[in-house]
Amino acid sequence: MKITNIEVKYPTYKDDLKGWRPKLWQIITKISTDKKNIFGFGTGGGGNASIEVINGHLGNLIINEEINNKQDIIKVFEKLYEHSIPYGRGGIATMAISSLDLAIWDAFSKYYEIPIKNLLEKNSHKHHNIIETYATGNNVKKYSNLSIKNFKLSVRSSKDFEKDFENLSNLISNTRESIINTKKIMLDCYMTWDLDYAKNMSSRLKDFNIEWIEDICTPDIILDNKFYNKNLFQIQIAGGEHEFNHNNFKLMKNHNSYDIWQPDVTWCGGISALIKIISINSKKYKIILHRGGEPWGLPLIESGLVYNMAELHNPKTNNLELEQWNNKSINAINNGFLKTNNYLGFGSVPKKEIFE
């Protein structure tokens, strides 16, 4: 397979995007190949800034690149990472690389008619097409109507510990009381707690049967082993979605930073980066992909290389409709489990108007 052309777009999103997202959300990359009508599509963060990285530098490095096997895709990732070091090693540069890497995997799968899960793991006995799910967001009644039973609640610190504990304990209790078939509850702090706050809160919540607490504070604090020890907490600690350099996962492992790793395949460098992260992990910790229920995470879960659990971020429908994509990877969500279809690539193509 030869890469013959690269196009990249930043679509207009109708969904309400907050914080950093409006100008820096997911781009869509289209790769053309030397086989007519075989295209690859990928996505990554960074908005127009990522487009500048691809059009201004990285895209030119891989035009006419020959991709004959899985190792060739990984070599392309390594080339892009190496050439982006002067301005990258994470952040928007790696988000841009994610979009390119995923587009190459998508094209390669279609070109040679091999599902990505088979490229990742040849032994089909290790594959999953029934995947446990959890929904992120606080609209648990809506998620319950989609038959989802595990919920990750979004919480923020007001810096008033007693008030926060009261609100949080009420939120957890109300969730279990209003959704009688609730199984697991997780908490996402979005880096708004500090270590003492997290230690005290985990102690107060230890009898609330919380599966994990996510992003208790910034990655920099977590990776500073002089001030951090996850064993001080009464509940499992999860994180990793904000680590965009696969090498930082070596530090995470060496420092015993988290009980659960949560890389985001569309931000940390794509599937090629995830293969490196999986190797670094060497089955020491669970890897539960951030937004793993989106098409770009599903092949990794299906392959059996990461934990069989898919995050659904504010899901709206049982087939997980996506605003900018026609998603054919999902068969159905039933009784809290997601069933996948048989598909090539990521089973998704952008809406027609994006690349008109």
C-alpha positions in Angstrom: 0.0 0.0 0.0 1.3 3.4 -0.9 0.1 6.7 0.6 -0.6 9.1 -2.2 -2.4 12.0 -0.6 -3.4 13.5 2.7 -6.4 15.8 3.5 -7.4 17.1 6.9 -10.4 19.0 8.1 -11.7 20.5 11.3 -15.5 20.1 11.1 -18.0 22.4 12.8 -19.4 20.7 15.9 -23.0 21.3 16.9 -22.6 19.6 20.3 -21.9 22.0 23.2 -18.1 22.0 23.6 -16.7 23.7 26.7 -13.3 24.7 28.1 -10.4 24.1 25.7 -12.5 22.1 23.2 -14.2 24.7 20.9 -11.1 25.6 19.0 -9.0 22.5 19.7 -11.4 19.5 19.3 -11.2 16.5 17.0 -9.8 16.8 13.5 -10.5 14.3 10.7 -7.7 13.1 8.4 -8.2 11.3 5.0 -5.4 9.3 3.5 -5.6 8.2 -0.2 -3.8 5.1 -1.4 -2.6 3.8 -4.7 -5.7 1.6 -4.9 -8.6 3.5 -6.3 -11.4 4.1 -3.8 -9.4 2.8 -0.8 -9.1 5.6 1.8 -8.2 5.7 5.4 -9.8 8.0 8.0 -8.5 8.9 11.4 -9.1 11.5 14.1 -7.2 13.3 16.8 -7.4 16.4 18.9 -5.9 19.8 18.4 -8.3 21.6 16.0 -6.8 24.0 13.5 -3.4 23.8 15.3 -3.2 20.1 14.5 -4.1 20.8 10.9 -1.1 23.3 10.7 1.2 20.5 12.1 0.0 18.0 9.5 -0.1 20.4 6.5 3.0 22.3 7.4 5.2 19.4 8.3 4.2 15.8 9.2 2.0 15.1 6.2 4.8 15.8 3.7 7.0 13.2 5.5 4.8 10.3 4.6 3.5 11.0 1.1 4.6 8.0 -1.2 5.4 6.0 1.9 5.1 2.2 1.3 3.2 0.3 3.9 3.4 -3.5 3.5 2.9 -4.8 7.1 2.1 -3.8 10.6 5.7 -3.0 11.4 5.8 -0.5 8.6 2.9 1.4 10.2 4.7 1.5 13.5 7.9 2.7 11.7 5.9 5.6 10.2 4.7 6.5 13.7 8.3 6.5 15.0 9.3 8.7 12.1 6.6 11.2 12.8 7.4 11.2 16.5 11.1 11.7 15.9 10.6 14.5 13.4 8.1 16.3 15.7 10.4 16.3 18.8 11.6 20.0 18.4 8.0 21.2 18.9 6.2 18.1 20.2 6.9 15.1 22.5 3.2 15.4 23.5 0.3 17.8 23.3 -1.1 18.9 19.9 1.8 17.4 17.9 0.9 13.9 19.3 -2.8 14.6 18.7 -1.9 15.3 15.1 0.2 12.1 14.8 -2.8 10.2 16.3 -5.0 11.3 13.4 -2.4 10.2 10.8 -1.6 6.9 12.5 -5.3 5.9 12.8 -5.9 6.9 9.2 -3.1 4.6 8.1 -4.4 1.6 10.2 -7.9 2.2 8.7 -6.5 2.3 5.1 -4.3 -0.7 5.6 -7.1 -2.8 7.0 -9.3 -2.0 4.1 -6.5 -2.3 1.5 -5.6 -5.9 2.6 -9.1 -6.8 3.9 -7.9 -7.7 7.3 -9.8 -6.5 10.4 -7.6 -4.4 12.7 -8.3 -6.8 15.6 -6.7 -9.6 13.6 -3.7 -7.3 12.8 -3.3 -6.7 16.5 -3.9 -10.3 17.7 -4.1 -13.3 15.3 -5.5 -15.7 17.8 -9.2 -15.3 17.4 -9.9 -17.2 20.6 -8.6 -14.1 22.5 -11.0 -11.7 20.7 -14.2 -10.1 22.1 -17.2 -8.9 20.3 -19.3 -8.5 23.5 -17.9 -5.7 25.5 -18.8 -4.3 29.0 -19.6 -0.6 28.9 -19.8 2.4 31.3 -21.2 5.8 30.6 -19.4 9.0 31.6 -21.5 12.0 32.6 -24.2 12.7 35.3 -27.3 12.1 33.2 -27.6 8.6 34.5 -31.3 8.2 33.8 -30.7 8.8 30.1 -27.9 6.3 30.1 -29.9 3.7 32.1 -32.6 4.0 29.3 -29.9 2.8 26.9 -29.5 -0.3 29.2 -26.1 0.9 30.6 -25.5 -0.1 34.2 -22.0 1.3 35.0 -21.6 5.0 35.5 -18.6 7.4 35.8 -19.8 10.5 37.6 -18.2 13.9 36.9 -17.2 15.7 40.1 -15.3 18.9 40.8 -13.7 20.4 43.9 -15.2 23.6 45.3 -12.3 23.7 47.8 -14.8 23.2 50.6 -14.1 19.6 51.6 -17.2 19.0 53.9 -19.5 20.5 51.4 -18.0 18.5 48.5 -18.2 15.3 50.6 -21.9 15.9 51.3 -22.7 16.7 47.7 -20.7 13.7 46.4 -22.2 11.2 48.9 -25.7 12.4 47.9 -24.8 12.1 44.2 -23.6 8.5 44.7 -26.6 7.5 46.9 -29.1 9.2 44.6 -27.6 7.3 41.6 -28.0 4.0 43.2 -31.5 4.8 44.5 -32.8 6.1 41.2 -31.1 3.5 39.0 -31.8 0.2 40.9 -29.8 -1.9 38.5 -26.6 0.2 39.0 -23.5 -2.0 39.1 -20.2 0.0 39.1 -19.8 3.6 40.0 -16.6 5.5 39.2 -15.6 9.2 39.8 -13.8 11.6 37.5 -12.3 14.6 39.3 -10.7 16.2 36.2 -7.6 17.2 38.1 -9.4 19.4 40.6 -8.3 17.6 43.8 -4.9 17.8 45.4 -3.2 14.9 47.1 -4.3 15.6 50.7 -7.9 16.2 49.5 -7.8 12.9 47.5 -6.4 11.0 50.4 -9.0 12.3 52.8 -11.9 11.9 50.3 -11.0 8.3 49.4 -10.9 7.5 53.1 -14.4 9.0 53.6 -15.7 7.2 50.5 -14.1 3.8 51.2 -17.5 2.2 52.1 -19.4 3.6 49.1 -18.2 0.8 46.8 -16.5 3.1 44.3 -14.6 1.2 41.5 -12.0 3.9 40.9 -11.2 7.6 41.2 -9.8 9.2 38.1 -7.6 12.2 37.5 -7.3 13.2 41.1 -4.7 15.9 40.2 -2.4 16.9 37.3 -0.2 14.3 35.6 2.9 16.3 36.7 2.1 15.8 40.4 1.3 12.1 39.9 4.6 11.5 38.1 6.6 13.2 40.8 7.3 10.2 42.9 8.8 12.2 45.8 5.3 13.5 46.7 3.0 10.8 45.5 2.1 7.2 46.6 -1.1 5.7 45.3 -1.1 3.2 48.2 -2.1 6.0 50.5 -5.6 6.0 48.9 -8.5 3.7 50.0 -9.9 3.4 46.4 -8.2 2.5 43.1 -6.6 5.4 41.3 -7.0 5.7 37.5 -5.4 8.1 35.0 -3.4 8.5 31.8 -5.7 10.2 29.3 -3.6 13.4 29.6 -0.3 11.5 28.9 0.4 12.1 25.2 4.0 10.8 25.2 4.2 7.0 25.3 7.5 7.3 27.1 5.8 8.8 30.1 4.0 5.5 30.6 7.5 4.1 31.5 7.6 6.6 34.4 4.0 5.6 35.3 5.1 2.0 35.6 8.3 2.7 37.4 6.6 5.0 39.9 3.6 2.7 40.4 1.4 5.8 39.6 -2.0 4.3 38.9 -4.0 1.1 39.4 -5.6 1.6 36.1 -4.1 3.1 32.9 -6.4 5.1 30.6 -4.6 6.2 27.4 -6.7 7.9 24.7 -5.9 6.4 21.3 -6.9 9.6 19.5 -4.5 11.7 21.6 -1.5 9.7 22.5 -0.2 8.7 19.0 -2.8 6.3 17.7 -2.8 2.5 17.7 1.0 2.4 17.1 1.6 4.3 20.4 -0.9 2.0 22.2 1.1 -1.0 21.1 4.1 0.5 22.7 2.1 1.4 25.9 0.8 -2.2 26.1 4.3 -3.5 25.8 5.5 -1.1 28.6 2.6 -2.2 30.8 3.4 -5.9 30.3 0.1 -6.8 32.0 1.0 -5.2 35.3 -2.0 -2.9 35.4 -5.4 -2.8 33.7 -5.6 -0.7 30.6 -9.1 0.7 30.2 -9.1 3.0 27.2 -10.4 6.6 27.5 -13.4 6.8 25.2 -12.8 3.2 24.2 -16.3 2.8 23.0 -15.6 5.1 20.0 -14.7 3.3 16.7 -10.9 4.0 17.2 -10.7 2.2 20.5 -13.0 -0.8 19.8 -10.5 -2.9 17.7 -8.0 -2.7 20.6 -10.6 -3.9 23.0 -11.9 -6.6 20.5 -8.3 -7.8 20.1 -8.0 -8.7 23.8 -4.9 -6.6 24.2 -6.6 -4.2 26.6 -9.3 -4.7 29.3 -12.7 -5.6 28.0 -14.5 -2.4 29.0 -15.6 0.5 26.8 -16.2 4.0 28.0 -19.2 5.7 26.3 -18.9 9.5 26.7 -22.4 11.0 27.2 -24.0 8.4 24.8 -27.2 9.4 23.2 -28.4 6.3 21.2 -27.9 2.6 21.3 -25.8 2.5 18.2 -23.6 5.4 19.5 -24.3 7.9 16.7 -21.5 10.3 16.2 -22.0 13.8 15.0 -19.4 13.8 12.2 -19.2 10.1 11.4 -21.3 7.3 10.0 -20.5 4.6 12.6 -21.2 1.1 11.5 -18.9 -0.6 14.1 -21.7 -1.1 16.7 -24.4 -3.7 16.4 -26.3 -2.9 19.6 -26.0 -2.1 23.3 -28.0 -4.6 25.3 -28.1 -5.1 29.1 -25.0 -3.0 29.6 -22.9 -4.8 26.9 -21.9 -3.6 23.5 -21.9 -6.0 20.6 -19.8 -5.1 17.6 -20.4 -5.8 13.9 -17.9 -7.4 11.5 -16.1 -4.6 9.8 -12.8 -3.4 8.2 -10.8 -0.4 9.3 -12.7 1.3 12.1 -16.1 0.7 10.5 -16.7 4.4 10.2 -16.5 7.1 7.6 -16.9 10.8 7.9 -20.2 12.4 6.9 -20.3 12.9 3.1 -20.1 16.7 3.3 -16.8 16.9 5.2 -14.6 16.0 2.3 -16.8 17.2 -0.6 
